[in-house]
Amino acid sequence: MFSLPLKAEETRLDGLYADLSSAAEPKEARRIAREIELAWRSSGSASADLLLKRGRDALKAGDIQSAIGHLTALTDHAPDFAEGWNARATAFAAAELYGPALADIERALALEPRHFNALANLGGILAQSERPAMAKQAFEYALAIHPHHEDVLQAIEKVKHDIGGRDL
């Protein structure tokens, strides 16, 4: 009985992901991506949602340590909430703590393999770590899900330039 709302949300997300991957227009893709991101931010727990908001607000304000603290509390409180892991990965990457960031991205992707922003973060970290071929692959995975992801489209062009446009 309790799984019915969760199943309905999964079905809705499946439809949104299908629409996103086939969206012909960037404007439509951005709208669909925002709907998916809104669903990602909803944990089903008011306290978890508040911790996510506080962590993001702290990160936006440049208080990386507070962001990591809030987001660590979130991942402790809601270990099955993919967006919490992705958000903390973003904070760890901002602190140049790439090992913990990669571990959190791995966890986010284990929970939500279609998390195109986690894949974009993975590509960004790999590019910064001078692993352009691996970064290109992560960006290609993200684009397979969200073909109009503007940040990824820009990043993949830079990575392709860095590896000389060759497939490695």
N, C-alpha and C positions, 0 to 999 in steps of 0.2 A: 504494500500500500504506500509506504513512504518513498519508494523508488519512482513512482509515476511522475512527479514533477521533474526529477533529475533526468529521467528518460526523455521527457518532452523537451527539455533544454538541450540534451545531446542531439536529438533529432533536428531541432531548430538550428543548432550549430553546424550539423552535417550539411544542411541545406545552404547555410551562409557560406561555408567553405567551398561548396560546389559552385555557387554563384560567383564567389570571389575569383576562383581559378579560371572561370570562363568569361569574366567581365571584359567586354571589348573596350569600354571607355574608362580612362583613369578616374574621372570624377565619380562614376558609379562604383568603381573598385574602392575608392577612398571611403565612400559612404558605407559599403559593406564591411570594410576593415574596421571602421569605427564601431559598428554594431558588434562585431566579434570581440574587439578590445573591451567594449563595455561589458560583455558577458564574462570575459576573463577577469575583470576587476570585481565581480560579484562573487564573493566566497560563500554566501549563504549564512555568514556570521557577522553580526554588527561589529563585534570587537575586532575580528580579523580585518574587516573592511576599514575600520578606523586605523588600525596599525599600518595597513597599506597606504592610506592617505597620509598619515604622519611621516612615514618613511619617504614617500615621494616628495612631500612638501619640504622635508629636511634636505633631500638631495637637490631639489630645485634651488633652495636657499644656499647651497654650497656647504652645508653641515654634513659632511660625508659620514663622520663617526656616529652622529645621532641617527642618520638614515640607516646605517648598518645595524645599530642597536634596535630600532623599531622593527626593521625587517627580519632580524634574527628572532625577535619575540614573535613575529608573525609566523615564520617557518616552524618555530617550536609549537605554536598554538594550532596551526593548520598545516600539517606536513603534507597533505594531499592537495594543496592549493598551488597550482602551477605558477600563477602570476606572482605569488609571494617569492618563489625561488627565482623567477626571472628578474623581479625588481631588486632583490638582494644581489643578484649577479651584476646588475647595472651599477649598484653602489660599490661593490667590490672592484669592478673594473675602473670606476672613477677614482678609487684609492690605489689603483695600479696593483691590486692583489689578484693577479690573473689566475692563479691556481684555484683559490676559492671561487672565483667567478665562473671558471670552467666547470667546476663541480656542481655549482648551482644551476648552470645552464643544462648540464646533463640531467639533473633531477627534474627541471621544468619540462624538458623534452620527453623524459620518461613518462611524465604525467599527461602531457599534451604534445604529441609528436608533430602536430600541425601549427605549433606556436611560431609563426613567422618572425616575430620580433626577437624571440630567443635565438633563432637561427641567424638573424641579422647581427645580434650581439656576438654570437659565436664567430661569425665571419669577421667582424670588426676586431675582436681580440686576436684571431689568427693573423689578420693583416698586420696589426701592430707588432705581433711577435715574429714578423718576417717569415710567415708561412703562406705566401700568396696562393699557391696551388690549393692548399686546404681551405683557405678563405674563399676562394672562387667556388669551390664545391659547396660550402655552407651557403653562400649567397645564391647559388643555383637552386639549392633545395628551397630556400625562402621564396625565390621567384616562381618556383613550380606551384607554390601554394597561393602566393600573392604576386602575380606577374607585373603589377603596376606599383610596387613598393618603391617610392621615390628614393629613399635613402639607400636602399640596396642597389637600385639601378645605377646610382652615382658611384657607389663603392665598388661594384663589380667592374665598372669601366676603369677605375684606378688600378684595381688588382690586375686586370687584363693587361693594362699598360706596363705595370711592374714586372709581369712575367713575359712581356713582349708579345702579347696576344696569342701565344702558343698554348695549345692544350698539353698539359703535362701528364 
